[in-house]
């Protein structure tokens, strides 16, 4: 709600938000400034870096806790080639 007008999907609430956008220039300018800052902070590059960092954390958790995710005996004895063909 810091960079946009969020309202319930009801006509009167939407109309009130539009009225506020038009009539409250100080709030409008503050939300525009915040929206532009949020856009700069969330570029495609930044978002991709965050996504890969999340994947790295998940993988590190997996490596530290492998026994929670893999049945070692079953994995060693599983014939992947036979199951594919």
C-alpha positions in Angstrom: 0.0 0.0 0.0 3.1 2.2 0.0 3.3 2.5 -3.8 -0.2 1.8 -5.0 -3.8 2.0 -4.1 -5.1 -1.3 -3.0 -8.8 -1.7 -2.5 -11.4 -4.4 -2.4 -13.0 -5.1 -5.8 -16.0 -2.9 -5.1 -17.1 0.0 -7.2 -17.4 2.5 -4.3 -14.0 1.6 -3.0 -12.4 1.9 -6.4 -14.1 5.2 -6.9 -12.8 6.5 -3.6 -9.3 5.4 -4.5 -9.5 7.2 -7.9 -10.8 10.3 -6.1 -7.8 10.1 -3.7 -5.4 9.7 -6.6 -6.8 12.8 -8.3 -7.3 15.0 -5.2 -4.3 14.2 -2.9 -1.2 15.3 -4.9 1.2 14.8 -1.9 0.1 11.2 -1.4 0.1 10.6 -5.2 3.7 11.9 -5.5 4.9 9.9 -2.5 3.4 6.7 -4.0 4.9 7.4 -7.4 8.3 7.9 -5.8 7.9 4.7 -3.8 6.8 2.8 -6.9 9.8 3.9 -8.9 12.1 3.0 -6.1 10.5 -0.5 -5.9 10.9 -0.9 -9.6 14.6 0.0 -9.5 15.1 -2.4 -6.5 13.5 -5.3 -8.4 14.9 -5.2 -11.9 15.1 -8.5 -13.8 18.7 -8.8 -12.9 18.1 -8.3 -9.2 15.1 -10.6 -9.2 17.1 -13.3 -11.0 20.0 -12.9 -8.5 17.5 -13.4 -5.6 16.0 -16.4 -7.2 19.4 -18.1 -7.7 20.4 -17.2 -4.2 17.2 -18.9 -3.0 18.0 -22.0 -5.1 21.6 -22.0 -3.6 20.1 -21.9 0.0 17.7 -24.7 -0.8 20.6 -26.8 -2.3 22.8 -26.1 0.7 20.0 -27.2 3.0 19.6 -30.3 1.0 23.3 -31.1 1.1 23.4 -30.6 4.9 20.3 -32.7 5.5 20.5 -35.2 2.7 19.2 -38.0 4.9 15.9 -36.2 5.1 15.5 -36.3 1.3 17.1 -39.4 0.1 16.9 -43.1 1.0 20.4 -44.0 0.3 19.8 -47.8 0.0 16.9 -47.3 -2.4 18.8 -44.8 -4.5 21.9 -47.1 -4.7 19.7 -50.1 -5.8 17.4 -48.2 -8.2 18.0 -49.0 -11.9 17.3 -45.7 -13.6 18.0 -47.1 -17.1 15.6 -50.0 -16.7 12.8 -47.6 -15.4 13.3 -45.2 -18.4 13.2 -47.9 -21.0 
